Amino acid sequence: MASTDARLEVRSLDKTFGSVRVLANVELSVLAGEIHGLAGQNGSGKSTLIKILTGLYTPDSGAEYRVNGERVRLPVRWPEVRAAGVAVVHQDLGLLDQLTVAENICVGGFPTTRVMGRIDRAERDRLTARTLDRLGVALEPNRLVASLSAPERAEVAIARAMRDHTEGAGLVILDESTRALSGDDLSRVHAMLRRITDDGSAAVMISHNLTELMSVTNRISILRDGQLAASGMRTADLSEEEIARRMLGGAVMQTVTRASKPPVPKAPTVTVNGLTGKQVKDVAFSLAGGEILGITGLPGNGYEELPYLLTGAQRAAGGTIRTPAGSMDLTKAGVVGCLRAGIVLVPERRDRDGLAFDLSMRDNISLPGLRKRGHRWFVGRTWQRQDAEAAVGDLGIRPRTPSTLVKQLSGGNQQKVLLAKWLAVGPTVLVLHEPTQAVDVGARQDILRALRRAADNGMAVILVSSETEDLSAACDRVLIYSAAAGAVETSDTTPDGLIDQIYAVELQPSGSPS
């Protein structure tokens, strides 16, 4: 239960880069015992605010920052603010797979022996056990982090942040730390956060998942264009639509509009047979140009490897795919072969698999077309500029300057660049894996509308996602994969209906009719 004591207070916070003000008069108060949500579109200023609170950026003069009622000197020195009780869990969690749970929790603060100054392994394990016990986490300190499940990894990251935390004081900031979790795994981490706040500490949760914010936070603040559109509002008094409206600054539009379901030709554009990978077995389906086909299932049951098997990014154990370019054996086809057949992939991990962060928007968008549209002695800049400018307009990428480096963009705008990169080549088949993960509601609308436009122009689109709202809004048909029943088409494509069918299909006995 939240009290009137503030664990975090920010007053008169401004931040200017050159002539651009990215934060203006931000005021935030996080109370003891509460989970406080922080929402906003990509580029609204959330990341800048957190970077100021943790010492990466220096605020403009005049700001005031307090933790547990004590003033923190500015600019922030991270050791000082950590000692004051602020802990942070970042989006990528920052865990080292080759180390144990205890080693990960103690990284940056290993207990040492008095005489030789070496790591005191016994004290390290005791510190780890005390921290895990206080947080209600049942993990063996000597387990390798590489062997942990997604919720266990999140628990280790939170435990590391809370290692030196004083019980009943301070706060932990979760910066999109739960983006990879859903269902029971997400509920497990939420329960851990409530244990932290029940003793009088506080938590700040930054998330693009409005359903998550609604379910777990006590109050919420919303940033829009660097200013507070809402400050400390009781979550119970809000709806998801109200939060989205305040984020966007106007009425929430329908995500995807289409006059009617596009006609499906008798002959499909894409036919997949016998597709088998490490987890999925004997998957078969077809779709036509102009269709968006959704594929989903329970997280971890294997459907997540389908986009990589279909595009040659992961070698299949069996299966073929037929497109207008001909039939391909997916046990032999690689990425190059699939690209030549007009099959492209928008992967889940834009940072690792999708974008060159040190190159500009223009360079990233033009990369797949260099061999086809450029020359050895002259690449040409006109077509690159035209493609980038078209993408900026079609997808609403901000800033609107194609020369901006990708690493300078917000996450949602990076995702739009990744989508634009592959739309620019005009593929026959566009395969996407979680294209709206960790993007705000405005970017989500832009991305799903772009998929609808691509389909309306004759492209065959395969959307592999755990987001039932996206599947319901964008897809003409949805397949649900389970190990027992294979890929089963569902007739109910409402978000709630999809969730029900995912569990129904998963529980269906092997060999039973679909």
N, C-alpha and C positions, 0 to 999 in steps of 0.2 A: 504493500500500500504506500503510495507516494505521500510525502509529508510536505511541509512548507519550506523545509531547509533545502537550499540549492547546493547541488554538488558541482555544477558548472554554471558560470554566469559570463556572458559576453555583452559588452555595451559599446555602442558607437563605432562598430567595426567597419572600416572602409579598406578597399584595396584597389589600387590603380596600376595598370601596366602601361607605361607610356602615356598616351592620351585617353586610354580606354579604362573606364571604371567598371570593374567586374563584380565588386561588392559595394553596396551603399547602405550605410547606417544599419547594419545587421545587429540585432539584439536577440539573445537566446538565453533561456534559463531552463536547466535540467534539474529536476527535483530529486531528492533522496527517495529511493524505493521505486522509481519509475523507469519504464522503458520508453524512451522518447524517440519518435520517428522523425527522420529528416528526408523529405521528398522534394523532387524537382526534376525538370527535364535535364537531359545532357546539356551542359553549357550554362546551367542556371547559377552555378557558383558553389555547389556542394563540395567539390574536390578542393577548390581554392580555400574554402572555409576550414576544412580539415587540415590542409597543409599549413595554414596559419596556426591552428591550435597545436600542431605537433612540431612547429619550428622550421618547416621547409620554406615557408614564405614569411616575409616581414610585413605586417599591416601598415597602413598609413598612420600618421601620428594621430593621437587622440583616442585610441581604442583602450578599453579596459577589459581585463581577463582575470577571472577568479575561479579557483578550485577549492571546494570546502570552505568558502568564505575568505580564503587568503588570496591576496593579489599576486598574480604571476607577472614578473617583469617581462617587458617586450623589447626587442624581439624574443621569442620563446627559445630557450635552450632546452633541447629534448631531455637531457638527464634531470634537469630541474623539474620539468613538468611531469616526468614519469615518477620522480620521487614524491611529487605532490599528490599523485594518485591517478593520473591519466594513463590508460592503456589502450592500444589500438590493435585491431585484427584486420589486416588488409584483405583485399579481394582474392589474391592468389594464395593466401594463407602463409606463404613463405616457409614451408616445411622442407626439411632435407630428408629425402627418402632413405638414404643409406645409413642414417643415424637412428638410434632408438628413441622411444618416447621420452625417456629421461634426458637424453642428450639434446633433443629438440627443445624441451621445456627450459633447459638451463643454458642454452646458447646465449651468449652475451652476458652471462652472470653466473658462471660456474663457481661453486664453492671450492676453495683451495685450502691446502694444508698450511699450517703456520710456519713450519720450518723450511720446507723446500719450495713452497708456492705452487705445488702441483695440484691437479684436479683431485678433489676429495670425492672419490666415487661413492663411498658409503653415505656421505652427507648429501651428495647429489641425488641419490635414490631416495633418501629420507625426505628431502625437500620436495621431490616429485610426488611421492606418495601422499605427503601432507596436502599439497596443492590439489591433487586429483580427488582426495577424500573430501576436502572442503567444498569442492564443486560437485560432488556426487557422481564422479566419473569412475567407472570400474575398468581400468586398463592396467596391464602389466607394464611397469617402467622399462623393462628390457625388450619389449616388442619392437621390431623394426617398423618405422612409420610406413614403409612401402607396403606392408601387409595390412594396413588399416583400411576400413571402409570410409566412405565419404563423411558420414556424421562423426566417426571417431577422429578423423583428421581435423575436422572443425573443432572438436572438443580439445584436442591437443593444442591447436593454435590459440584458443581462448585461454587454456590453462597457462600457456607460456606468457600471454599478456598479463594474466592475473597473478603470476608467480610471486611478485614482491608487493602485492596489493594488501592494503590494510583493510581488514574486514569492517564493513559498515561505513566505508568512506570512499571517496573518489568515484571514478566511472570507467567503463570500457566502451570504446567506439568500434562498432562493426561496420566497416566500409564495404558493402556488397559481399560480405563474408559468407553469406548463405545462398549465393546465387546458384550453386550446383546441387542444392538439396531440394527435395520435395516430399510430400506425404509424411509418413511416420518419421523419416530422417529429419525433416524440418521441425516437426513437433518435438523431437528429442532435444534438439539444440535450443528451441524456445524454452523448454522446461528448465534447461541449464541456466539460461539467462534469468528466468524468474527466481531461481535459487540464489543467484548473485544479488538481485535487487531486493529480495525479501529481507536481507540482513541490513538494508539501508544504503547500499551502494546504488549506482544508477547505470543505465546503459543508453547509448545513442545508437540507433539502428538506421543506417542509410540503405535504402533498397528501392529498386524500381518496381518491385512486386507489390502492388497496392493491396492485394488480398492478404499478403503476409503482414503488411503494416497494420491493416485493419484488425487482424486477428491477435496480434501480440503487443502492440504499443498502447500505452495509457494516454499519451498526448502526442500531437504531431505538429511540426513546423514545416512550412512549404516555401521554398525559394523559387522565384521567377525573375529571370533577367537580373540576377544579383541583388534582388530586394526580397524582403519577406512578404509573401502573399498571404501567409497565415502564421501566427506565432503561438505555440503552446495550446492549440485547440484540443479539447477532449475528443479522442478518437471515436468514442461511443456516440458522439453527437453528429458524426459525419458519415457520408456514404462514399463509396468508391467514385461515383460520378462527381460528387462535390469536390473531392480531392483532385481528380483529374481536371475539373473545370478551373480550379484555382491554379494548378500547374500550368495549364495552357492559356489561361487568361480569357476564356470564352466558353461557349457551349461545346460540349464534347460531341464531335460529329461521329456518324456511323463509320466504323473503321474501313469497311470495304463496301462499295455499292456496285451492283450490276443489274441491268434491266431484266435479264432473264438468264437462266443457265445456258451456257453455250452449247450448240448442237454437237453431238459426239458422232464423228464419222463411223461407218461400219468397220472400216479397217483402222486398227489402232496405230498410232505413231511409234509407240514403244511397247515391246513385249519382253517380259522377263520370265525365264523358266529355270526351275531347279537351283535357285541361288542359295548357296551354302557357304557359311563362313566358320569362324571359331565357335560361335554360339547359335546363329540362325541356321535353319535347315530347310531346304526344299521350298523356298519362297517363290511364288509365281503371281504375276499380275500384269495388267496392261493398262495403258492410258493413251488418249488421243491428244493431238495438238489442240490447244485451247482449254485443256483441263488442268486443274490443280488437284493432284492426288495427295492426300495426307496419309502419313504412316506414323503410328504411335504404339504405345504399350506400356507395361510397367517398367520403371527405370531399372536397368540392370539385367533385363531378360534377353538382351541381345539385339533388339531392334535398332539400337544406336549405331551398330556397325554397318547397317544397310547403305547409308549414303556413301561410305568409303568403298564398299564392295562394288557398288554400281558404277563408280567413276574410276576404278583402277587404283585408288589410293591405298587400298588394302587388297592383297591377292586373295581371290576366292578359292575355296576348295572345290566348288562345282558351280555350274550355272552358265547361262547364255543370256545375252541381251540383243534384241533386234531393233534397229532404227532404220530410217530411210537410207542410211549409208550401208546397210547390210547387217549380218549377224556376227557377233563377236563371242568368243569363248572367254569368259571372265576369269578362268584359271590361268590364262596366258596374257590377257590384255593388261596393259599398264596405263598410267596417266596419259602418256602421249597418244596411245591408240584411241583412248576414249575421247580425248580432245579432238582428234581428227574426225571422229564419228559425230562430233557436235554435242558431246556430253560433258558438262562442266559442273564443278562442285563449289558451293559456298560453305566452307567448313565451320565447325563450331568455334574453334580457337583462332580468332583473327590475329591475335598477337603472335602465335607460334606458327600457324599454317597458312595464313591468308594475306598478310600485308607486309610490305617493307616499310617499317616505321620511320626510317631515316630518309625516305624519299618523299616527294611531294604527292599531293592528291593526283595531279595530272600524270606523273610518272607511274604511279600505281595503277591507275585506270588504263593506261596505254600499254602496260607490260605484255599482256597476252596477245596484243595485236602487232607487236614490233616486227616479228618475222614475216607476217603476211602483208602488212601495209607499209613497212619501212624498207630501206635498201641498205646494203652493206656500207655503201659510201655516204649515204644520206638518209637519216631516219625520218626527218620531216617533223616539223612542229605544228603545222596548221591543223592536221587531223587530230593530233593529241589535244590541242587546245579546244577544238570543237567538241570532242567527246567529253572532255572534263567539264566544259561549260554546260553542255546538255545535261550531264549527270547532276550538276549543282542545281539546275533549274527543276529537273524532273523529281529529284529526291529531296529537295530542300536542304542541301548540305550547307552547314555554316562553320566557318565563314565562307563567303562566296568566292574566295580567291583560290584558284586551282594550284597556285604555287605554294600554298601553305603545306608545311610538313605534316604527314599523317600523325606523328607523335604529339603534335600540338593540338589535335582535335579531341573532342570529348568522345566517350565510348560509342554513343549512338551515331555520331557522324562518321566515326571510323567504320562502323558496320555498314553504313550507307555507301561509303567508298568501296568496301569489299564487294557489295552487291553490284554496284555500278561497274566495277572492273570486269565482271563476268557477263553482265547484260550487254556490255559494249561489243562483245564478239558475236552477238546474235546467235546463241546456241540453239540447237534443236531441242535439247533436254537440259533443264536447269534443276539441279539437285541441291537442296539446302538442308543443313542440320542446325536446328535451334537458331534461326536468324534473328530472333527478337530477344534472345536471352540477355538480361542486364541492360536493356535499353528502356528509355522512358516511354510514356504513353504516346507522346507526339511522334517520336521516331518510329515506334511500332506501327502507328497508322500509316506513315509514309512508306515503310517497307512493305506492308501488306498490300497497299494500293499499287505499289510498283509491281508486285507479283501478279496482281489481277490484270494490270495493263499488259504485262508480258504474255500472259495466257490469252488475253483477248486478241493479241497480235499473232496467235498461232503457236506459241511455244508450249511444250509439254513441261509442266512444273511438278516436281516431287518434293513435298514439304515434310521432312521428318522432324517431329517436334513432340515435346511433352506438354506444350501449352495448349490445353483444350480450347481455350477461348480463341486462339489464333486459328486452330484447325477449323473450328466452327465458323469463324468469320470468313475465312479465305477459301476453303476447299470445297470442291464439287463432290468428292467422294472421300471417305476415310477408311483405311485398312488398319485393323488392330492386330498386332503380332503377339503370339504367345508360343512357347515351346511346345505346348500340348496340341494346339489347334492350327498352328501356322498363321498365315495372313488371312484374316476374316474381315469382309466388308461389313460395316455397320450401317443400319438404316437410320439411326438416331444420331445426328451430328450436332445436337445442342451440347454446350459444355458439360452440363450435368449428365446428359445421356451418354456422352463419350466416357466419362469417368465410370459410370455404372457398367458400360460394356467392356471397358478395359479389365475390370475385375471379373466380370462374368466370363469373358473369353479365357482369362488366365486360369480360372477354376474349372474350365470345361475339360472333361476327361479326354485323354489322347484317343484319337480315332473316332470320336463322336462327330456327328454331322454339324456343320457350321450353319 
